[in-house]
Amino acid sequence: MNKALKVPPFNWQPPEWDRNNPNAPMPDLTMDPNNQAAAPVFNHPNGGNPAGVAKLNGDNGLISRLTALKARFQGQLDHVDATRALEPNEDGDQNDPLTMVPHPKSDFHHVDPGVFDGPQTAKFVAAINALVALQGPAGQDGETDEAFKKVLPPLRDLAKQMSPNPKGMQRLKLVSDNTLVRVTILLGEMNDALSKAGTTGKPAYNSARDEYIALLKDLDDREPDVVAPGNQGYGSMVKWTYVRPIIHQGQIKGAEVQAKWNPHISSSGIPIPHD
């Protein structure tokens, strides 16, 4: 752990543009160890868009920043949008399927895909339904009724978690997409700032850098003090997040993002807008 920044050491920390020196040269990313000789190629045939990468949609509070980047880097962000509302409270999204950026305290429980095959899942659900059907007769006896009232709620929740598209998995996917949108915007803003003179580029670069580091810190925080949909509090369900920039000719042209979501791992390669 980097003691000053409190960011896991395996994550990239962008160099700071010296805040105290008005004439400080911009960071030279050509010296960064994440440089590679060839430009990255992103090949996702299911993207259904000119960029050829998977569609992403995130927090609608990011829309003005995304719009500015789309104007600046025309044609490079057709796969990214920011139209999702924030879930107003815990489990407040009543859409089916879910459409909002989840509240960090919403229910993320789920049965991991692949643990049970189809016949096994069907047996679990059938057994739960058989118990639910006995709830009426159980009311004829006080102790039996009390036991059923204790047992049935978690079993009903389990049946929902075993559904083909459980809400817990949907929420993890929505958080993952929102994280990718934020990384795309922040690294894109750094590229934009590095193309400008120090008087305007430096504060813009450092602002994006600070927000990027705050994002990494939040995703590593297992017991967050602050939970804010779209921004903070997601470290409680993320075991670790790894972001590696792909730098070519001194610009961030892509990023590799991996996240372990109790216990499965999602991995994405995302293009970053650049000149």
C-alpha angles and dihedrals in degrees: 000000000000101000095205098047097023090221120139107263093233090065122086116249113201114233114257121245101231105262096192098054115069090198097044114141116242118260112278105227091182086080093053115115089230091070116121131191097234130051113253119258120211114201115180107149093187092062095097093205138093093260090060094225134113117281115254129194127182148162113336088221086076095056098100092051092046091049090053091051092047089054091047097045102032117203095007100094103043088119094057128078136165109206103118117118118225118253101252097213142353110314088350096140105097095174120118106241099024116253106176132088099258126250107245091236095052121114110279096170116132143150108253113246115251097026092102126028123227098270092047092051091048090053092052092049093045091051092050092048090050091055092046089054089058094057092096097052090043088065090071090077124048099218093042090049091049091050092050091050089056097043105040102060095060091041091053088050089050091053089053090049089053093054117114093258108022118195092238091061091044090054092049090052092049092050090047092051092047090051091052091050091051093048090048092051096043096048089043090053089051090053090048092049092049089059092060136075118273096255092064103015098052099059091042092050094047091047091054090043092052091049091047092053090046088054092052091047092050093050089052094049108103095185106034117194091203125048118189122164111248095009119044142017103046096114090084091075099030117084093192141339125206124194122183119181119221105220123192126174092350097307132101101243099167146351138220111220123188127176132181110217108187101310111335126077127227119200127192138175112207131187117233119212113251143155 
